[in-house]
Amino acid sequence: MKRLLALDEMITKVSFLKSGGNIIVSTNGVFDILHLGQCRYLKKSNNLGDFLIVVVNSDASVKRIKGNNRPINNEHDRAGVLTYLEAVDYVFIFDEDDPINFLRRLQPHIHVKGGDYKDKPIIEEEIVKSQGGKIEIVDFEEGYSTTSIIERIILKGTGNGSY
């Protein structure tokens, strides 16, 4: 089964899945250095419906959002790793800085955001709700962060860090 799809293929797949009465869940992110906290987040997201679609930021969009030193892993490797996770049904890569355009086309029943969005505006909320969907917040696991992993690696490389 092909799990990494282009957007047009994903739209066709989602339409087919919806026609069978399935609940489609989506989430998006960089997923640069996959860690246990992200895996748990994806499992919780998967539990909200029948099919979980993970949308991965392209290398270009990550650079625009996080700076020229990111991502660590390229978009195809990041997306590819996700396809091996049991909790993830389908993956596609998007190039925009925000998820509005793909959500407009994908029209998931549920779009999931991490717990760090509890007290922040969620730009996806308007488009998802206008299409009859809803936003769900899934708590992040404390102590897990790609940024902190990168910082530990850098400190380790200078001989100043401990793990």
Backbone as CSV, one residue per row, in Angstrom:
resi,resn,N_x,N_y,N_z,CA_x,CA_y,CA_z,C_x,C_y,C_z
1,MET,0.839,-1.188,0.000,0.000,0.000,0.000,0.880,1.246,0.000
2,LYS,0.658,2.124,-0.906,1.386,3.385,-0.971,0.823,4.327,0.085
3,ARG,1.689,4.828,0.954,1.232,5.670,2.055,1.679,7.111,1.927
4,LEU,2.732,7.378,1.138,3.185,8.745,0.888,2.595,9.162,-0.447
5,LEU,1.684,10.130,-0.398,0.941,10.528,-1.589,1.152,11.999,-1.899
6,ALA,0.960,12.365,-3.153,0.894,13.771,-3.550,-0.479,14.296,-3.141
7,LEU,-0.622,15.607,-3.058,-1.881,16.198,-2.591,-3.081,15.739,-3.408
8,ASP,-2.986,15.752,-4.729,-4.127,15.329,-5.550,-4.495,13.869,-5.296
9,GLU,-3.489,13.016,-5.126,-3.760,11.616,-4.788,-4.438,11.518,-3.419
10,MET,-3.993,12.369,-2.497,-4.558,12.357,-1.153,-6.023,12.784,-1.179
11,ILE,-6.346,13.793,-1.969,-7.727,14.264,-2.067,-8.615,13.136,-2.592
12,THR,-8.155,12.431,-3.607,-8.912,11.300,-4.159,-9.085,10.210,-3.102
13,LYS,-8.020,9.887,-2.380,-8.063,8.860,-1.342,-9.040,9.256,-0.235
14,VAL,-8.981,10.501,0.204,-9.864,10.969,1.279,-11.319,10.921,0.836
15,SER,-11.587,11.318,-0.385,-12.959,11.256,-0.912,-13.484,9.820,-0.869
16,PHE,-12.649,8.872,-1.286,-13.020,7.460,-1.253,-13.275,6.993,0.183
17,LEU,-12.381,7.347,1.100,-12.526,6.926,2.492,-13.785,7.516,3.125
18,LYS,-14.047,8.781,2.827,-15.255,9.426,3.359,-16.518,8.760,2.823
19,SER,-16.486,8.333,1.574,-17.666,7.687,0.987,-18.011,6.388,1.714
20,GLY,-17.045,5.822,2.412,-17.275,4.622,3.205,-17.665,4.928,4.641
21,GLY,-17.885,6.206,4.941,-18.309,6.600,6.286,-17.186,6.739,7.291
22,ASN,-15.944,6.767,6.831,-14.792,6.868,7.726,-14.570,8.290,8.211
23,ILE,-14.098,8.419,9.452,-13.749,9.703,10.049,-12.278,9.978,9.725
24,ILE,-12.036,11.103,9.058,-10.685,11.488,8.636,-10.110,12.495,9.635
25,VAL,-8.929,12.189,10.132,-8.214,13.048,11.070,-6.933,13.508,10.385
26,SER,-6.597,14.783,10.565,-5.337,15.277,10.012,-4.564,16.026,11.088
27,THR,-3.272,16.093,10.893,-2.404,16.946,11.689,-1.233,17.322,10.803
28,ASN,-0.518,18.347,11.167,0.619,18.768,10.351,1.781,19.199,11.232
29,GLY,2.974,19.155,10.640,4.148,19.584,11.371,5.422,19.270,10.620
30,VAL,6.527,19.569,11.254,7.846,19.372,10.658,8.317,17.929,10.852
31,PHE,8.168,17.392,12.054,8.583,16.015,12.379,10.029,15.772,11.949
32,ASP,10.916,16.671,12.404,12.305,16.669,11.949,13.125,15.533,12.554
33,ILE,13.143,15.429,13.850,13.815,14.319,14.519,12.725,13.644,15.340
34,LEU,12.202,12.573,14.813,11.062,11.913,15.438,11.448,11.391,16.820
35,HIS,10.599,11.689,17.811,10.862,11.256,19.173,9.590,10.687,19.803
36,LEU,9.729,10.111,20.976,8.632,9.428,21.640,7.423,10.341,21.866
37,GLY,7.666,11.589,22.204,6.560,12.523,22.412,5.717,12.690,21.151
38,GLN,6.365,12.785,20.003,5.630,12.900,18.740,4.884,11.613,18.419
39,CYS,5.511,10.480,18.685,4.846,9.191,18.425,3.587,9.054,19.270
40,ARG,3.660,9.444,20.525,2.473,9.397,21.390,1.404,10.369,20.907
41,TYR,1.811,11.553,20.477,0.883,12.548,19.921,0.162,11.971,18.694
42,LEU,0.907,11.316,17.822,0.310,10.741,16.615,-0.640,9.600,16.965
43,LYS,-0.303,8.791,17.952,-1.189,7.706,18.371,-2.495,8.271,18.933
44,LYS,-2.398,9.297,19.768,-3.602,9.932,20.316,-4.442,10.542,19.193
45,SER,-3.786,11.136,18.222,-4.501,11.722,17.076,-5.216,10.634,16.290
46,ASN,-4.542,9.523,16.067,-5.113,8.389,15.347,-6.369,7.866,16.038
47,ASN,-6.353,7.873,17.352,-7.478,7.347,18.132,-8.745,8.198,17.993
48,LEU,-8.645,9.372,17.416,-9.805,10.262,17.273,-10.677,9.918,16.068
49,GLY,-10.197,9.062,15.180,-10.967,8.742,13.979,-10.530,7.419,13.375
50,ASP,-10.861,7.259,12.096,-10.558,6.008,11.400,-9.245,6.042,10.624
51,PHE,-8.892,7.203,10.077,-7.669,7.346,9.288,-6.961,8.633,9.677
52,LEU,-5.653,8.531,9.953,-4.839,9.699,10.282,-3.954,10.059,9.106
53,ILE,-4.078,11.303,8.676,-3.241,11.856,7.609,-2.295,12.860,8.251
54,VAL,-1.008,12.633,8.062,0.001,13.541,8.595,0.579,14.339,7.434
55,VAL,0.546,15.642,7.597,0.992,16.556,6.558,2.310,17.176,7.014
56,VAL,3.357,16.956,6.238,4.716,17.339,6.609,5.143,18.592,5.855
57,ASN,5.695,19.557,6.596,6.220,20.759,5.958,7.395,20.412,5.051
58,SER,7.411,20.997,3.866,8.531,20.823,2.951,9.791,21.457,3.541
59,ASP,10.937,21.098,2.986,12.194,21.701,3.427,12.151,23.222,3.303
60,ALA,11.627,23.713,2.180,11.573,25.163,1.956,10.707,25.857,3.001
61,SER,9.554,25.271,3.331,8.688,25.923,4.324,9.316,25.867,5.717
62,VAL,10.020,24.785,6.042,10.694,24.699,7.344,11.758,25.787,7.453
63,LYS,12.532,25.986,6.402,13.559,27.038,6.415,12.931,28.408,6.623
64,ARG,11.818,28.668,5.960,11.141,29.964,6.125,10.621,30.156,7.542
65,ILE,10.155,29.077,8.161,9.547,29.168,9.486,10.581,29.087,10.609
66,LYS,11.557,28.178,10.477,12.483,27.898,11.574,13.912,28.371,11.333
67,GLY,14.207,28.861,10.132,15.554,29.352,9.853,16.351,28.409,8.977
68,ASN,17.486,28.899,8.490,18.288,28.173,7.503,18.964,26.906,8.036
69,ASN,19.067,26.756,9.346,19.701,25.559,9.908,18.747,24.375,10.037
70,ARG,17.510,24.563,9.664,16.525,23.493,9.748,15.925,23.285,8.374
71,PRO,15.431,22.139,8.047,15.371,20.955,8.898,16.701,20.214,8.934
72,ILE,16.827,19.341,9.893,17.991,18.463,9.986,17.865,17.364,8.925
73,ASN,16.697,16.752,8.856,16.415,15.687,7.886,15.572,16.244,6.744
74,ASN,15.819,15.775,5.527,15.076,16.313,4.386,13.620,15.829,4.396
75,GLU,12.791,16.496,3.623,11.337,16.242,3.623,10.975,14.804,3.280
76,HIS,11.694,14.200,2.350,11.366,12.824,1.959,11.725,11.825,3.063
77,ASP,12.829,12.073,3.762,13.187,11.210,4.883,12.193,11.380,6.034
78,ARG,11.827,12.632,6.345,10.877,12.886,7.435,9.528,12.239,7.130
79,ALA,9.051,12.414,5.906,7.772,11.817,5.502,7.880,10.297,5.469
80,GLY,8.990,9.797,4.960,9.182,8.361,4.860,9.167,7.669,6.209
81,VAL,9.829,8.252,7.196,9.835,7.668,8.535,8.407,7.561,9.064
82,LEU,7.604,8.590,8.838,6.221,8.585,9.329,5.393,7.455,8.717
83,THR,5.699,7.088,7.479,4.922,6.020,6.827,5.135,4.662,7.492
84,TYR,6.189,4.531,8.273,6.458,3.272,8.963,5.751,3.170,10.314
85,LEU,5.136,4.255,10.763,4.453,4.228,12.049,3.044,3.666,11.908
86,GLU,2.701,2.767,12.800,1.382,2.132,12.777,0.258,3.153,12.919
87,ALA,0.473,4.212,13.672,-0.571,5.209,13.924,-0.867,6.087,12.713
88,VAL,0.043,6.121,11.756,-0.086,7.007,10.600,-0.568,6.213,9.393
89,ASP,-1.677,6.670,8.797,-2.212,5.970,7.632,-1.672,6.524,6.324
90,TYR,-1.616,7.847,6.202,-1.138,8.477,4.973,-0.359,9.733,5.309
91,VAL,0.563,10.079,4.421,1.430,11.243,4.595,1.503,11.987,3.272
92,PHE,1.520,13.306,3.338,1.912,14.090,2.169,2.681,15.322,2.614
93,ILE,3.423,15.890,1.695,4.312,17.027,1.956,3.666,18.274,1.372
94,PHE,3.685,19.361,2.159,3.152,20.622,1.636,4.193,21.719,1.744
95,ASP,4.081,22.706,0.861,5.121,23.723,0.727,4.740,25.084,1.298
96,GLU,3.506,25.253,1.717,3.089,26.550,2.240,3.577,26.731,3.677
97,ASP,3.478,27.965,4.162,3.881,28.256,5.537,2.772,27.961,6.532
98,ASP,1.545,27.840,6.054,0.444,27.463,6.935,-0.429,26.436,6.213
99,PRO,-1.261,25.733,6.963,-2.011,24.605,6.393,-3.366,24.956,5.764
100,ILE,-3.689,26.209,5.634,-5.022,26.612,5.178,-5.375,26.023,3.806
101,ASN,-4.486,26.125,2.841,-4.804,25.656,1.487,-5.055,24.151,1.427
102,PHE,-4.202,23.355,2.078,-4.446,21.915,2.007,-5.683,21.539,2.801
103,LEU,-5.982,22.232,3.895,-7.199,21.932,4.655,-8.451,22.265,3.850
104,ARG,-8.389,23.322,3.086,-9.511,23.693,2.221,-9.848,22.553,1.257
105,ARG,-8.826,21.882,0.764,-9.023,20.786,-0.184,-9.260,19.441,0.499
106,LEU,-8.567,19.188,1.580,-8.650,17.894,2.261,-9.969,17.717,3.020
107,GLN,-10.413,18.772,3.686,-11.660,18.780,4.449,-11.763,17.619,5.444
108,PRO,-10.813,17.546,6.380,-10.887,16.479,7.379,-12.054,16.710,8.338
109,HIS,-12.503,15.650,8.956,-13.527,15.779,9.991,-12.938,16.416,11.243
110,ILE,-11.668,16.065,11.522,-10.968,16.556,12.712,-9.554,16.957,12.309
111,HIS,-9.133,18.139,12.748,-7.741,18.552,12.562,-7.138,18.716,13.954
112,VAL,-6.009,18.068,14.186,-5.408,18.019,15.514,-4.234,18.988,15.617
113,LYS,-4.196,19.657,16.759,-3.079,20.534,17.103,-2.514,20.082,18.437
114,GLY,-1.250,20.403,18.676,-0.597,20.035,19.924,-1.021,20.927,21.075
115,GLY,-0.778,20.434,22.267,-1.165,21.131,23.486,-0.581,22.524,23.636
116,ASP,0.484,22.827,22.911,1.056,24.168,22.985,0.133,25.215,22.351
117,TYR,-0.957,24.783,21.727,-1.920,25.704,21.118,-3.128,25.972,22.010
118,LYS,-3.135,25.455,23.247,-4.285,25.637,24.135,-4.641,27.106,24.332
119,ASP,-3.658,27.934,24.486,-3.902,29.348,24.772,-3.469,30.259,23.624
120,LYS,-3.399,29.713,22.426,-2.986,30.485,21.254,-4.086,30.434,20.208
121,PRO,-4.136,31.447,19.350,-5.096,31.362,18.236,-4.692,30.233,17.289
122,ILE,-5.681,29.554,16.763,-5.440,28.445,15.836,-5.931,28.885,14.466
123,ILE,-4.981,29.154,13.555,-5.352,29.710,12.251,-6.193,28.747,11.424
124,GLU,-6.095,27.456,11.720,-6.846,26.448,10.967,-8.329,26.392,11.362
125,GLU,-8.649,26.945,12.513,-9.991,26.760,13.080,-11.107,27.238,12.154
126,GLU,-10.964,28.401,11.576,-12.027,28.949,10.723,-12.323,28.059,9.517
127,ILE,-11.284,27.642,8.800,-11.504,26.830,7.595,-12.049,25.451,7.956
128,VAL,-11.538,24.843,9.014,-12.006,23.510,9.406,-13.473,23.562,9.828
129,LYS,-13.821,24.533,10.659,-15.211,24.640,11.131,-16.165,25.016,10.004
130,SER,-15.698,25.840,9.062,-16.569,26.245,7.945,-16.937,25.060,7.060
131,GLN,-16.164,23.988,7.147,-16.421,22.786,6.349,-17.073,21.681,7.185
132,GLY,-17.526,22.053,8.387,-18.215,21.083,9.239,-17.307,20.240,10.110
133,GLY,-16.008,20.554,10.123,-15.065,19.801,10.941,-14.837,20.451,12.283
134,LYS,-13.933,19.868,13.049,-13.597,20.452,14.342,-12.106,20.325,14.612
135,ILE,-11.640,21.176,15.511,-10.249,21.171,15.956,-10.186,20.436,17.287
136,GLU,-9.213,19.554,17.423,-8.956,18.874,18.695,-7.538,19.213,19.138
137,ILE,-7.388,19.466,20.424,-6.074,19.715,21.001,-5.639,18.443,21.725
138,VAL,-4.455,17.940,21.397,-3.888,16.760,22.052,-2.662,17.221,22.827
139,ASP,-2.645,16.908,24.098,-1.528,17.335,24.944,-0.212,16.742,24.470
140,PHE,0.819,17.589,24.525,2.172,17.119,24.272,2.706,16.467,25.534
141,GLU,3.658,15.603,25.374,4.332,14.979,26.504,5.436,15.928,26.962
142,GLU,5.443,16.223,28.237,6.495,17.073,28.783,7.856,16.405,28.619
143,GLY,8.869,17.212,28.355,10.232,16.704,28.277,10.662,16.225,26.902
144,TYR,9.777,16.378,25.904,10.126,15.961,24.548,10.043,17.156,23.619
145,SER,11.134,17.417,22.917,11.181,18.536,21.993,12.328,18.328,21.006
146,THR,12.028,18.492,19.733,13.082,18.383,18.722,14.151,19.436,18.961
147,THR,13.735,20.655,19.289,14.697,21.738,19.546,15.628,21.368,20.692
148,SER,15.088,20.802,21.773,15.955,20.433,22.899,16.894,19.284,22.529
149,ILE,16.445,18.377,21.668,17.319,17.295,21.198,18.484,17.881,20.401
150,ILE,18.191,18.817,19.512,19.237,19.461,18.709,20.215,20.195,19.621
151,GLU,19.699,20.906,20.620,20.573,21.629,21.553,21.482,20.677,22.315
152,ARG,20.950,19.509,22.735,21.775,18.520,23.438,22.871,17.978,22.524
153,ILE,22.552,17.756,21.266,23.540,17.263,20.305,24.662,18.284,20.131
154,ILE,24.288,19.549,19.999,25.293,20.610,19.842,26.178,20.700,21.076
155,LEU,25.564,20.660,22.255,26.358,20.718,23.506,27.271,19.510,23.610
156,LYS,26.768,18.345,23.257,27.570,17.124,23.311,28.791,17.266,22.394
157,GLY,28.579,17.865,21.232,29.654,18.034,20.257,30.744,18.978,20.735
158,THR,30.398,19.902,21.633,31.402,20.827,22.148,32.092,20.291,23.387
159,GLY,31.609,19.150,23.874,32.186,18.584,25.082,31.645,19.227,26.358
160,ASN,30.674,20.141,26.220,30.129,20.846,27.375,28.815,20.277,27.885
161,GLY,28.284,19.318,27.186,26.969,18.812,27.581,27.038,17.425,28.153
162,SER,25.994,17.085,28.835,25.881,15.703,29.314,24.481,15.220,28.991
163,TYR,24.329,13.965,28.890,23.038,13.394,28.531,22.581,12.434,29.580
